[in-house]
């Protein structure tokens, strides 16, 4: 800034001298030269600033290079020290190797027979080891095969356990259904417990046993009115439990039946009584016929095998056997 002021004063001074002493054209020429000088001065100043910045950057790079050079020199010294250490270790190992080689040569020279014997034993040992390795390899193959078989067996057991758990769950549900059904039937037939009706659970099923005196007159297949009332109450329960299969079994005593036009023997009597009961159960109810089986067992499944009158009375009965449908269970068993 001071330089510009001085230049301005100098130019002003020269201008006065020139205006007073020289013609106008010469003054203009001098003025142009002065302007050019100023421009060149500005350019030189800008270049000077640029060179100053470059000089600063170069100094910074030189400092970095000096630091890197110092690090390289230090690293070179460290590497040289490590190299000397390795050379010393190498020389020591080389001397040890030479000593061992010399010892081995001495042993070979002084104990040739012993060496041959040892070599022979070594060969024998190697042969034995090879045999053992072969056996071990065979054992490993067998073990691998056994492990594969064991893994397969474990998977099969796990699958079977899952099915067993599912079966157990189904059976538990079935038992719950059977128990609930027994309670409902017992409640529905509560008024007939002293009239020849018994309700019990056996083998996962509900057995409703009806004495002959409640249902039929001797040798008849027509159900008495009091028996019809009991069967209708039972039908109301069975109609609401649609997953229950119904089997009606007729039973007689061992006294031979006197053949008639409609009934030939105890077999015929037991079947026709079962059929009569089936019709009453299905009459005016929603029980599907596909759920019911009517069968006759004649005298061959007695409660009491003696010939006493009381025993024969017990044997003359009708059993209604109620069992839950096991479709889920059968599906699981079939999948196995």
Secondary structure, 3 states (H helix, E strand, C coil): CHHHHHHHHHHHHHHHHHHHHCCHHHHHHHHHHHHHHHHHHHHHHHHHHHHHHHHHHHHHHHHHHHHHHHHHHHHHHHHHHHHHHHHHHHHHHHHHHHHHHHHHHHHHHHCHHHHHHHHHHHHHHHHHHHHHHHHHHHHHHHHHHHHHHHHHHHHHHHHHHHHHHHHHHHHHHHHHHHHHHHHHHHHHCHHHCCCCEEEEEECCEEEEEEEHHHHCCCCCCCCCHHHHHHHHHHHHHHHHCCCEEEEEEEECCCCCCCCCCCCCCHHHHHHHHHHHHHHHHHCCCCCCHHHEEEEEEECCCCCCCCCCHHHHHHHCEEEEEEEECCHHHHHHHHHC
